[in-house]
Amino acid sequence: MKKKEPSLVQAREPMNPILIVAIILVIIAILTYIIPAGAFDRVTDLETGYDILDVDSFHYIDRNPIGFLAFFTSLTVGMQSAAPIIFFLLVVGGFFQVVEHTGALKAAMANMVKTLHGVEILLIPICVFVCGLISATAGTWEEYLAILPLVHIVCVSAGFNSLTAVASMFCGAGAGFAGAATNAFTVGVAQTIAGVPLFSGIPYRLVICLVLCTVSSVFIMIYAHRIKTHPERNEMKEIDDLYIEPLDLESIPKMTGSQKLVVLIFALSFIVVALCVVKLGFYMDEMAAIFLITALIIGVVARLSPNEFINVFLKGAADLVWIGFLIGLCMSISSIMQDAGILDTLIYHAGNLLRGLSASACACGMFIVQDLLNCVIPSGSGQAAVTMPFMAPLSDMVGVSRQTAVLAFQMGDAYTNLITPSCGDMMAALAICHIPYKKWLKFFSPLLAIWVVLAFVFLIIAVNIGF
């Protein structure tokens, strides 16, 4: 990392993402005094175990605006609800630090950049499609935070910038979620609640994933080529120069046998995680265990002493503690809305907006509603559990198949994850690469507009082919 004068760092430092989410929390708290409280009756589906809404049971209830003390306790409530993700990230942070301490990944990335010198642009579609296909099958998202710092260094060293690093990974992941085939956390939950055969409709969903990955790759490659050939148009150059020391391609040593083995073990760990998620239903705890075991194996291969291993591991975990606070704040948004009774009110009125529309328009309307709701319910499985009990019977009323309603949900869940401040993982990615939120919005908005148009096309086709 480069070291700069403190005054320069302060002058260039963007607004802290925790501050952005805190401002949103204050706004939500104020809205609890303005929006009427309401509630649906909920029953537990014995087959799925999820609490589902009785769509005809909405009724207004007494207001329960957030109090002064409750506003601050919502942080700990949010962190507790996000505990599996937070502790998973702490373990991944330690795992990544152990790998980084060996120098193997940096050496591998440096040699890859050197090998692809002159055709560095190929790194972008490779990254987009790999992340897209993994997310479409295994539902990975926050796991990419572990390798983002390395991709960041590689992109800057290749003459691109931090925006291309985040986009190459998370636009790919977003495309994977939008066209998810066997993502148990989104499509699996939504199809189960909607009464649709589990993981049905895979061919059409994979087409969507591949189209979005292709469009995203082209978009990012055009941007990357422009800033590489015209560095003066790189709006992130000053910030990247401040925090990143580019790789020196001229003095890159060959990898040692130990480093090659570490990289192999590192790569295999992600393959094992993906397979176990798909085949064995592994989730956060099991994935964390795999990464912990892998870190221990790498420590042995790299001949780290027990004390050295523990110190390095704890340093990596400590570096991600602040992200835990960020994710906890994001989860507090949903907690406040649920406790105040305004979340069901918003769902009720959002659903009513779709009544009376044609089948194609209703499908597109469902997508828009899911997009908006995802801003306050960033959890894919949580959003499915809350909205699909309403959207599924609504789709029956307007002539839209439940399969298409699930498709509208999964695209709506995926798209706004890339822009909403309530998505802690995305905000963490921007913070890791020191990207101001406004710069990310400016960069991603054109691609988001293209994605939205494609979503309408995909949904209209789905309605007309009886998907």
C-alpha positions, 0 to 999 in steps of 0.5 A, spaced: 500 500 500 502 506 498 503 511 504 500 519 502 500 525 507 494 525 512 491 531 509 491 528 502 488 522 504 482 526 508 481 531 502 480 525 497 476 520 502 469 519 500 463 519 505 464 512 509 459 507 507 457 506 514 455 514 514 451 513 508 447 507 511 446 511 518 443 516 514 438 511 511 436 509 518 434 515 520 430 517 514 426 510 515 426 511 523 422 518 521 418 514 516 415 510 522 412 516 524 409 518 517 407 511 514 401 507 517 402 501 520 399 494 518 400 487 518 398 481 514 396 474 518 402 469 517 402 462 518 407 457 518 408 452 512 409 445 515 412 443 508 417 449 507 418 451 514 417 458 512 412 464 514 407 466 509 402 471 508 395 471 508 394 475 502 387 477 504 388 478 511 391 485 511 389 490 516 391 496 519 394 496 526 396 501 531 402 505 530 409 503 533 414 508 531 421 507 533 423 509 539 430 513 541 433 507 545 430 502 540 433 506 534 440 504 537 439 497 539 437 496 532 444 495 531 445 490 535 439 486 533 441 487 526 448 484 527 445 478 531 440 477 525 447 477 520 451 473 525 452 467 520 454 472 514 459 476 519 462 471 522 463 467 515 466 474 513 471 474 519 473 467 517 474 468 510 478 474 512 483 470 516 483 465 511 485 470 505 490 473 510 494 467 511 494 466 503 496 473 502 501 472 507 505 466 503 505 471 497 503 466 493 496 469 490 500 476 488 505 472 485 500 468 481 496 474 479 503 478 477 505 472 473 498 472 469 498 479 468 505 478 465 503 472 461 497 476 458 501 483 457 498 486 451 491 482 452 489 484 459 482 486 457 481 478 456 481 478 464 474 482 464 470 477 461 473 471 464 472 474 471 465 476 469 463 469 466 466 465 472 463 469 477 456 469 473 456 461 473 458 460 480 453 465 482 448 462 478 449 455 481 452 456 488 449 462 490 455 465 492 456 473 493 459 475 499 464 470 498 467 474 492 469 480 498 475 475 499 478 475 493 476 482 491 483 486 493 487 481 489 482 483 483 483 490 485 491 490 484 490 486 478 486 491 474 490 497 476 496 494 474 493 492 467 491 499 466 484 499 468 481 501 475 478 500 481 471 500 478 473 495 473 475 490 479 468 491 482 464 491 476 468 484 473 466 481 479 459 483 482 456 485 475 458 477 474 455 475 480 449 480 479 448 476 472 448 470 475 443 471 481 438 474 475 439 468 471 440 463 477 439 456 475 440 452 482 441 458 487 438 455 493 438 461 497 433 465 491 430 461 486 430 455 491 426 458 496 422 462 491 420 456 487 418 452 494 414 457 496 410 458 490 409 451 489 413 451 483 418 444 481 424 446 485 430 448 480 425 447 474 426 452 468 433 451 468 435 452 460 431 459 460 434 461 466 441 459 464 440 463 457 438 469 461 445 469 465 449 468 459 446 474 455 447 478 461 454 476 462 455 477 455 452 484 455 456 486 462 463 483 459 462 488 453 460 494 457 466 493 462 471 492 456 469 498 452 470 502 459 476 499 460 479 500 453 477 507 454 481 509 460 487 505 458 488 508 452 486 515 455 488 515 462 486 522 463 479 520 462 480 515 468 476 518 474 479 513 479 486 514 477 488 519 483 484 514 488 487 508 486 494 511 486 493 513 493 491 506 495 494 501 490 501 500 488 501 497 481 505 490 480 512 491 477 511 486 471 519 487 470 521 484 476 516 479 477 520 472 480 517 465 478 513 462 482 516 457 487 513 450 488 510 451 495 507 457 492 504 453 486 501 448 491 498 454 495 495 457 489 492 450 487 489 449 494 486 456 494 483 454 488 480 448 490 477 450 496 472 455 492 471 449 487 469 444 493 465 450 497 461 450 490 460 443 489 458 442 497 453 448 496 450 445 490 450 437 492 450 437 500 446 444 501 452 447 505 451 454 508 455 459 512 457 455 517 460 449 513 463 454 508 467 457 514 469 450 516 472 449 509 475 455 509 478 454 516 481 447 514 484 450 508 487 456 511 490 450 516 493 446 510 496 452 507 499 454 513 502 447 514 504 448 506 507 455 507 511 452 514 508 457 518 509 457 526 503 456 530 503 463 533 505 466 526 499 463 523 494 465 529 497 472 528 496 472 521 489 469 521 487 474 526 489 480 523 485 478 517 479 477 521 480 484 524 481 487 517 473 485 516 470 487 523 468 494 520 464 490 515 461 486 520 458 493 523 456 495 516 452 489 514 449 489 521 446 496 520 444 494 513 440 489 517 437 494 522 433 497 516 429 491 515 428 490 523 426 497 524 421 497 518 418 490 521 418 492 528 414 499 526 409 495 522 410 499 516 413 493 512 407 490 511 404 496 509 409 498 503 408 490 501 400 491 501 400 497 497 406 495 492 402 489 490 395 493 489 399 497 484 399 491 479 392 489 479 388 490 473 394 490 468 395 485 462 399 479 463 406 482 460 405 489 464 404 485 470 410 481 470 414 487 468 410 490 474 412 485 479 419 486 477 419 493 478 416 492 485 421 486 487 426 491 485 424 497 490 422 492 495 430 489 495 432 496 497 429 495 504 430 487 504 436 485 501 436 478 503 434 474 497 431 468 501 428 473 506 425 477 500 422 471 497 419 469 504 416 476 504 413 477 497 412 470 494 406 469 498 403 475 495 406 475 488 404 467 487 397 468 488 397 475 484 400 472 478 394 467 478 389 472 478 392 476 472 394 470 468 402 470 469 405 463 471 408 462 477 414 460 474 414 467 471 413 470 477 419 467 480 423 470 475 421 477 476 423 476 483 430 473 482 431 479 477 428 484 481 432 481 487 439 481 483 439 488 480 438 493 485 443 489 490 448 493 485 446 500 487 442 500 494 446 502 500 442 497 504 446 491 501 452 491 506 456 486 501 456 491 495 457 497 500 463 493 503 466 492 496 466 499 494 469 501 501 474 495 500 476 499 493 475 506 496 470 507 490 465 513 492 458 511 491 456 517 486 462 514 482 459 507 482 452 510 480 455 514 475 459 508 472 453 502 473 447 506 471 448 505 464 449 498 464 443 497 469 438 501 464 440 496 459 439 490 464 432 493 466 430 493 458 433 486 458 429 484 464 422 487 460 424 483 454 425 476 458 419 477 462 415 478 456 418 473 452 416 468 458 409 470 458 408 469 451 411 462 451 408 460 457 414 459 461 
